[in-house]
């Protein structure tokens, strides 16, 4: 999670804009956050992202543009 937040906004947007790359980015960021912090909500988000990663990645793209961090971070 921290490596994603340290990236420039342009890099964050590019990582979430490309379909397969956003899915991989979502999986890596979400599961690493879950393993560091735990929590049932993070686990549910991780499972949803694993199966619907591209759709969630595009939602996160819009969320990053508005708030500068991922949804449910």
C-alpha positions in Angstrom: 0.0 0.0 0.0 2.7 2.5 0.9 4.6 2.0 -2.4 1.4 2.9 -4.3 0.8 6.0 -2.2 4.4 7.2 -2.7 3.9 7.2 -6.5 3.1 10.3 -8.3 -0.6 10.8 -9.1 0.2 10.3 -12.8 1.8 6.9 -12.1 -1.2 5.9 -9.9 -3.6 6.8 -12.6 -1.7 4.9 -15.3 -1.5 1.8 -13.1 -5.2 1.9 -12.6 -6.1 2.8 -16.2 -4.6 -0.2 -18.0 -7.0 -3.2 -17.6 -4.8 -6.1 -16.6 -2.2 -3.9 -14.8 -5.0 -2.4 -12.6 -6.1 -5.9 -11.6 -2.6 -6.9 -10.7 -2.0 -3.6 -8.9 -5.3 -4.0 -7.0 -4.5 -7.5 -5.9 -0.9 -6.7 -4.7 -2.0 -3.5 -2.9 -5.1 -5.0 -1.3 -3.6 -8.3 -0.1 -0.4 -6.6 1.2 -2.5 -4.2 3.2 -4.6 -7.1 4.6 -1.5 -9.0 5.6 -0.1 -6.0 7.4 -3.2 -4.7 9.1 -5.8 -7.5 9.0 -9.5 -6.9 9.4 -12.7 -8.5 8.1 -13.6 -5.6 5.8 -10.1 -5.7 4.2 -10.5 -9.5 3.7 -13.9 -9.0 2.0 -12.4 -6.2 -0.2 -9.5 -8.5 -1.1 -11.8 -11.3 -2.1 -14.0 -9.0 -4.2 -10.9 -7.5 -5.9 -9.5 -10.9 -6.7 -12.6 -11.8 -8.7 -13.7 -8.4 -10.0 -10.4 -6.6 -10.0 -10.7 -4.8 -13.4 -14.1 -3.2 -12.4 -12.9 -2.3 -8.9 -9.7 -0.9 -10.5 -11.6 1.5 -12.6 -13.7 2.6 -9.6 -10.5 3.1 -7.7 -9.2 5.1 -10.7 -12.0 7.6 -10.2 -11.6 7.5 -6.5 -7.8 8.2 -6.7 -8.5 11.2 -9.0 -10.9 12.7 -6.4 -9.3 11.8 -3.1 -5.7 10.8 -3.8 -6.0 7.4 -2.2 -7.7 4.0 -2.9 -11.3 3.2 -1.9 -11.5 1.4 1.4 -7.9 2.0 2.1 
